């Protein structure tokens, strides 16, 4: 069985998906190990659809060379928002 390679991250930046200004700013940082675009607790329920659209817009762009890893933090399954996070 092959083992997964370990990834060392010095820091992970969480960015609220509902703020296009913060999302754009995160792309301007010169070197980031990992960015987690957040749809969970940093986004109010009323802003979740906007947050999903913002994050999709960012992920559809070419990755900035200084960003090593991008991730999306979705809502918990029990919240009622997770399926929309994965399908919208």
N, C-alpha and C positions, 0 to 999 in steps of 0.2 A: 504494500500500500504506500502510495506517495504521501509525503507530508507537505502541508502548506508552508510556504515561506513566511517567516515572521516579518512584519512590517513595523518599523520603529517610527513613531510619530512624536515629534517634540511638542507639538501643540495641535489642537483641533479648534477651529473657529466655527462657532454656531451663528448663523445669520437668519433672522426671521424672514420667511418667504413673503410676508405681506408688505415688506418694504423694498420696493425696487431701488430706492436710493442706496440702501445698505447692500443689496445684492450687487449693484454696479460698483460700489466702493470696494467690496470684497475682491472683485476682479482686478482692481488697480494695485493691490498689495504686491510687492516685488517677489516674495517667496513664502508660500504657505504649504505646510505638510498636508493638511486635510481641512476641507471646508464641509460642514454639514448644513445644508439648506433645511431650515426647520419649519415644519408644518404643525408641530405639536403645541406645546404650551406657550410659545411666544406669539402665536397667531390666534386672535379671538375667533370664536365660531362664525361670526358674520364675515370675517375676512378670509376664511379658509379657501373659498373658490378663487379669490383674487391671488392668494398665495400660491395655489397650485399652478395657475396660469403664469405667474411671474417666474416660478422655478422652472417650469417647462421651457419658457422663453430663454432662460439662462443656459439650461442644459443643451438646448438645440444650437447654441453657438459653439464655435471652436474654443477649446479649452486654452486658457491663458498659460503660457509656458511655465510660469512660476508656481502654478497649482499642481501638486503631485496627485491629489486624490479628491474626488467630489462624492458626496453622499447626500441622501435625503432622509431626514428623520420624519417618519410618518407617525400618525396618531395610533394609539393602542387599539386593538381589535374591539375591545369592549366599549370604546368611545362612540361608535357609530360613524366615525369619519374615515376609518382606515381603508375601506373598500374604495371610496371616492378618491382618496390619496393615491391609490394604486392604479385607478382606471381613468381618471380625468386628465 
